[in-house]
Amino acid sequence: MEFRLLPGGTVTGEARVPGDKSMSHRSIMLGALAEGTTRVTGFLEGEDALATLGAFRAMGVEIERHGAGEVVVHGVGLHGLKPPSQALDLGNAGTGMRLMAGLLAGQPFDAELTGDASLCSRPMGRVITPLESMGAKIDASEGGRPPLRIHGGRQLQGIHYDLPMASAQVKSCVLLAGLYAQGRTSVTEPAPTRDHTERMLRGFGYQVSNHDGVIGLEGGGRLLACNIDVPGDISSAAFFLVAASIAPGSDLLLNHVGINPTRIGVLNILREMGADITLKNQREVGGEPVADIRVRYAPLHGIEIPEDQVPLAIDEFPALFIAAACAEGRTVLRGAEELRVKESDRIAAMAEGLTTLGIANEILPDGIIIDGGTLGGGEIRTFMDHRIAMAFAIAALRAQGEILVHDCDHVATSFPGFDALARGLGLQISVQREEA
Ligand code: S3P
């Protein structure tokens, strides 16, 4: 599938983006391991979260889907999972694989985790190392890549782990393995990362402490079912925050978006670039802060992106690079080497597309320099990465010519219905089948 975009347009109206991907994965995992019935609303019915849902069904958990983001999970308790009869396929989802590696390390049975070509090229050594020091046994392919074969029946021991990189997936993996470990498991992180696992564990009645940045829990407790209302994903909202910011005349309201402080780097960075963003109706829903976000067109200027914002905006850089391309002056990003091991090498992939559109940029080992300018049209490669596809779709709002974005199928992993929503808000986007 490819996106064809006519240049120009204005972004106006009101919308709700699909549910948060990180929370949707976690709602299934914790709901499955809880005692009792967990009702989830706002669940992201994208391929990634559905792969996690499928994996738990394959381990004997009854999960009902009622449509429109409503899911009912009949929890089996921490020790109620059944051995899967075949490999668990997590598709494109790094979160699914890394968090489940932690949970499965503590089970009495063996399990294999696999995924698509992109996921099978991503590093898993970052979770294998701490899990092995807890006593897990995991076989991986060359270079610590999936498939992962996780050997069950091993009593895990609690550890303290200093995360070498700011990764919520690694933090969550260790904490979830800690549920099955003897004693205390704790982590420290080089910079704060999204804390949905900690918040949701508490929502399920599990004590998680955070003393001066040491995040810990005791093994051997219980999870008690609860109801979860998943807010809109700020990572999906980000494309429209940038879209409205760069397209003159735009005025957009995005309703019910999660604004967890560990996720709002995109708001902070855009505001520093001059964006006109206001938060309305701020409230707390199920332990997570939520707001309606209004964004109006404003001329942007280039900035040096503060490094402390990088982990708080880690998934939003493809969209932010388009903002930088439309800004006046130079934007510099450093300290973002993690972007190289996402669904694609997002620095290389974005640099290639920006160059195609005539935007001067320089790749750094840990970031990029982008000089704002005039965007032309052209054909874009996405490297099968959903966020690269959506970023170049919104770029068309300021392009001089048509943009053709190849390989857009993976958009469905995080943002089903992106093209329809974008069209409704003013993008001139059409979808066509790619010729073989
Ligand atoms: C996620 C953590 C981040 C993020 C990913 C979702 C999570 O990955 O990029 O999209 O749900 O924990 P890292 O842990 O690799 O930074």
Residues whose N, C-alpha, C, O or C-beta is under 5 A from the ligand:
A	BS01	S3P	S22 T95 A166 S167 A168 Q169 V170 I314 D315
